[in-house]
Amino acid sequence: MNDDQLLRYSRHILLDEIGVEGQQRLLQSHALVIGAGGLGSPVALYLGTAGVGRITLVDHDTVDLTNLQRQIAHNLARVGRPKAESARDSIAAINPDVQVDAIIHRADAAWLDQAVAAADVVLDCSDNFATRHAVNAACVAHAKPLVSGAAIGFDGQISVYDTRNPQAPCYACLFPPESTFEEVRCATMGVFAPLVGIIGTLQAAEALKLLAGVGESLAGRLQMLDARTMEWTEIRMARQAHCPVCAGRRAPAAAA
């Protein structure tokens, strides 16, 4: 790190758990962020300010006036512009040293197979089950940790799916792809503006911990927030031996 970086990241470096070595790991890391909307906005900004060296942002949508109630990476002047480019510009305004790749593309299975393989951590900030399952499948296939968040109305949830640990579940262990879930969108159901900030910030925190090698992740735990009462509920999640996504892609457990 140069002198400017030592100053910029000094409050991280002062933390014994991070220090110079942890910050250097962040600077050398690559995060893939799926979605640059409500969750992706705080995720992208905090990864950028924290010094993650390379961030790939993928989003096929453009900024709309209704987004500005909660999607803090965008502003009025950028209405009509691609969200990925808008978020890239917001990161650059704070930390121009971060390499941000803005991809204006729908994150389909073929694209994800290549993009996930090149990343150190993947953050799912999408808003539909089809994309979440596609992201999960790619993360399982390439053994990449996945930080997944969701928010609708006043309800949010977050977890980490890290199948590098053979005992940890993947997203499909909890939400099987063949199951039928009611698809709800902010456009029809609404969303409490700070909720996406809370969940997105936690996603950024989990990703930074994984990249810096700090603490214990949420792997195996799903945290759910009711923002009406600000009450958190946590459930433990077990790996499903017959999961259609991860069952055949696990490394064999070490012999006792």
PAMARFI-472524 format. One line per field, with one value per residue (C-alpha): x, z, y; residue in one letter. Coordinates in steps of 0.02 Angstrom, whole numbers, plus 50000, padded with zeros to 5 digits. Layout:
N
X	[X | ...]
Z	[Z | ...]
Y	[Y | ...]
type	[A | ...]
***
This chain:
256
X	[50000 | 50056 | 50044 | 49874 | 49803 | 49876 | 49786 | 49623 | 49607 | 49684 | 49524 | 49523 | 49709 | 49688 | 49575 | 49679 | 49569 | 49604 | 49768 | 49881 | 49871 | 49682 | 49669 | 49793 | 49683 | 49536 | 49637 | 49681 | 49503 | 49368 | 49183 | 49041 | 48881 | 48720 | 48601 | 48632 | 48464 | 48404 | 48521 | 48658 | 48674 | 48740 | 48835 | 48928 | 48963 | 49030 | 49137 | 49208 | 49242 | 49319 | 49445 | 49394 | 49511 | 49394 | 49204 | 49099 | 48923 | 48793 | 48619 | 48517 | 48398 | 48400 | 48373 | 48191 | 48120 | 48035 | 48205 | 48269 | 48164 | 48290 | 48426 | 48558 | 48691 | 48586 | 48526 | 48401 | 48525 | 48550 | 48368 | 48366 | 48548 | 48599 | 48604 | 48771 | 48852 | 48770 | 48832 | 49005 | 49009 | 48955 | 49097 | 49222 | 49168 | 49220 | 49363 | 49430 | 49565 | 49438 | 49418 | 49232 | 49168 | 48990 | 48901 | 48734 | 48669 | 48544 | 48637 | 48590 | 48666 | 48793 | 48859 | 48863 | 48965 | 49110 | 49088 | 49072 | 49227 | 49330 | 49266 | 49321 | 49148 | 48975 | 48838 | 48661 | 48563 | 48433 | 48245 | 48183 | 48199 | 48256 | 48411 | 48446 | 48444 | 48555 | 48679 | 48677 | 48706 | 48857 | 48928 | 48909 | 48988 | 49140 | 49148 | 49128 | 49049 | 48880 | 48810 | 48623 | 48500 | 48316 | 48197 | 48013 | 47886 | 47955 | 48035 | 48216 | 48332 | 48516 | 48629 | 48793 | 48799 | 48976 | 48990 | 49178 | 49127 | 49052 | 48932 | 48860 | 48697 | 48675 | 48529 | 48435 | 48446 | 48331 | 48232 | 48221 | 48213 | 48063 | 47961 | 47831 | 47856 | 47750 | 47855 | 47836 | 47912 | 47938 | 47837 | 47680 | 47712 | 47816 | 47971 | 48022 | 48165 | 48293 | 48263 | 48366 | 48503 | 48505 | 48510 | 48629 | 48750 | 48750 | 48786 | 48936 | 48995 | 48985 | 49078 | 49216 | 49236 | 49253 | 49380 | 49484 | 49475 | 49392 | 49270 | 49134 | 49014 | 48826 | 48849 | 48719 | 48616 | 48473 | 48436 | 48265 | 48216 | 48042 | 48073 | 47903 | 47970 | 48156 | 48156 | 48282 | 48247 | 48382 | 48360 | 48494 | 48501 | 48564 | 48637 | 48513 | 48597 | 48483 | 48488 | 48473 | 48606 | 48744 | 48729 | 48841 | 48967 | 49035 | 49213 | 49217 | 49222 | 49388 | 49396 | 49374]
Z	[50000 | 49965 | 50089 | 50025 | 50047 | 50221 | 50266 | 50177 | 50257 | 50424 | 50523 | 50456 | 50485 | 50667 | 50694 | 50758 | 50663 | 50497 | 50506 | 50357 | 50299 | 50300 | 50208 | 50079 | 50051 | 50018 | 49893 | 49800 | 49800 | 49668 | 49716 | 49596 | 49636 | 49553 | 49548 | 49574 | 49649 | 49828 | 49900 | 49772 | 49809 | 49988 | 49943 | 49802 | 49899 | 50054 | 49955 | 49860 | 50012 | 50104 | 49964 | 49876 | 49729 | 49591 | 49589 | 49447 | 49447 | 49336 | 49308 | 49147 | 49213 | 49206 | 49345 | 49370 | 49475 | 49589 | 49628 | 49714 | 49870 | 49923 | 49793 | 49865 | 49731 | 49606 | 49591 | 49494 | 49360 | 49316 | 49285 | 49124 | 49137 | 49167 | 49352 | 49340 | 49264 | 49390 | 49537 | 49459 | 49451 | 49633 | 49688 | 49583 | 49665 | 49834 | 49790 | 49613 | 49643 | 49640 | 49473 | 49438 | 49289 | 49248 | 49151 | 49072 | 49052 | 49128 | 49239 | 49150 | 49180 | 49038 | 49090 | 49274 | 49240 | 49180 | 49296 | 49457 | 49416 | 49411 | 49577 | 49757 | 49830 | 49753 | 49822 | 49763 | 49767 | 49640 | 49662 | 49589 | 49624 | 49449 | 49461 | 49640 | 49590 | 49439 | 49548 | 49679 | 49550 | 49480 | 49655 | 49698 | 49533 | 49562 | 49753 | 49780 | 49938 | 49909 | 50015 | 49984 | 50038 | 50008 | 50061 | 50029 | 50125 | 50303 | 50296 | 50258 | 50265 | 50244 | 50245 | 50176 | 50073 | 50071 | 50001 | 50020 | 50188 | 50148 | 50295 | 50243 | 50146 | 49980 | 49937 | 49855 | 50016 | 50095 | 49942 | 49825 | 49642 | 49609 | 49748 | 49708 | 49793 | 49770 | 49675 | 49753 | 49685 | 49757 | 49614 | 49675 | 49860 | 49909 | 50019 | 50174 | 50113 | 50253 | 50250 | 50093 | 50173 | 50327 | 50231 | 50097 | 50227 | 50314 | 50148 | 50124 | 50300 | 50272 | 50107 | 50183 | 50326 | 50202 | 50096 | 50242 | 50336 | 50488 | 50612 | 50575 | 50429 | 50428 | 50337 | 50405 | 50482 | 50406 | 50490 | 50463 | 50510 | 50545 | 50528 | 50602 | 50772 | 50729 | 50789 | 50721 | 50708 | 50668 | 50609 | 50586 | 50415 | 50378 | 50218 | 50125 | 50071 | 49919 | 49864 | 49673 | 49660 | 49784 | 49829 | 49689 | 49696 | 49872 | 49916 | 50014 | 50202 | 50286 | 50365 | 50553]
Y	[50000 | 50177 | 50322 | 50379 | 50205 | 50189 | 50350 | 50309 | 50138 | 50184 | 50149 | 49972 | 49951 | 50003 | 49852 | 49706 | 49583 | 49669 | 49764 | 49792 | 49611 | 49605 | 49770 | 49708 | 49555 | 49670 | 49771 | 49611 | 49542 | 49533 | 49544 | 49506 | 49601 | 49542 | 49690 | 49876 | 49923 | 49934 | 49802 | 49825 | 50011 | 49998 | 49840 | 49925 | 50084 | 49995 | 49873 | 50021 | 50129 | 49981 | 49957 | 49796 | 49807 | 49750 | 49753 | 49685 | 49758 | 49676 | 49746 | 49758 | 49893 | 50082 | 50210 | 50258 | 50399 | 50272 | 50196 | 50353 | 50321 | 50187 | 50154 | 50269 | 50240 | 50338 | 50517 | 50622 | 50669 | 50486 | 50439 | 50338 | 50284 | 50103 | 50064 | 49975 | 50129 | 50245 | 50142 | 50135 | 50325 | 50338 | 50225 | 50322 | 50485 | 50414 | 50297 | 50314 | 50182 | 50039 | 49951 | 49940 | 49841 | 49894 | 49756 | 49802 | 49626 | 49506 | 49383 | 49222 | 49051 | 49059 | 49229 | 49182 | 49025 | 49133 | 49281 | 49181 | 49080 | 49241 | 49312 | 49286 | 49319 | 49339 | 49451 | 49415 | 49577 | 49522 | 49524 | 49360 | 49174 | 49127 | 49236 | 49182 | 48999 | 49032 | 49127 | 48989 | 48853 | 48944 | 48974 | 48789 | 48737 | 48848 | 48833 | 49021 | 49095 | 49176 | 49317 | 49323 | 49456 | 49493 | 49631 | 49666 | 49769 | 49775 | 49601 | 49563 | 49414 | 49378 | 49226 | 49159 | 49000 | 48936 | 48760 | 48761 | 48690 | 48519 | 48535 | 48703 | 48715 | 48802 | 48917 | 48772 | 48670 | 48799 | 48853 | 48701 | 48755 | 48642 | 48724 | 48856 | 49024 | 49178 | 49303 | 49475 | 49637 | 49809 | 49882 | 49794 | 49763 | 49914 | 49916 | 50015 | 50123 | 50094 | 49905 | 49880 | 49984 | 49874 | 49710 | 49775 | 49842 | 49674 | 49589 | 49703 | 49665 | 49477 | 49491 | 49598 | 49474 | 49331 | 49424 | 49485 | 49320 | 49397 | 49322 | 49194 | 49207 | 49176 | 49011 | 48889 | 49030 | 49129 | 49295 | 49374 | 49551 | 49619 | 49806 | 49846 | 49796 | 49787 | 49608 | 49484 | 49298 | 49172 | 48994 | 48863 | 48783 | 48608 | 48542 | 48432 | 48270 | 48253 | 48436 | 48438 | 48574 | 48538 | 48353 | 48293 | 48434 | 48417 | 48376 | 48213 | 48236 | 48197 | 48024 | 48020]
type	[M | N | D | D | Q | L | L | R | Y | S | R | H | I | L | L | D | E | I | G | V | E | G | Q | Q | R | L | L | Q | S | H | A | L | V | I | G | A | G | G | L | G | S | P | V | A | L | Y | L | G | T | A | G | V | G | R | I | T | L | V | D | H | D | T | V | D | L | T | N | L | Q | R | Q | I | A | H | N | L | A | R | V | G | R | P | K | A | E | S | A | R | D | S | I | A | A | I | N | P | D | V | Q | V | D | A | I | I | H | R | A | D | A | A | W | L | D | Q | A | V | A | A | A | D | V | V | L | D | C | S | D | N | F | A | T | R | H | A | V | N | A | A | C | V | A | H | A | K | P | L | V | S | G | A | A | I | G | F | D | G | Q | I | S | V | Y | D | T | R | N | P | Q | A | P | C | Y | A | C | L | F | P | P | E | S | T | F | E | E | V | R | C | A | T | M | G | V | F | A | P | L | V | G | I | I | G | T | L | Q | A | A | E | A | L | K | L | L | A | G | V | G | E | S | L | A | G | R | L | Q | M | L | D | A | R | T | M | E | W | T | E | I | R | M | A | R | Q | A | H | C | P | V | C | A | G | R | R | A | P | A | A | A | A]
***
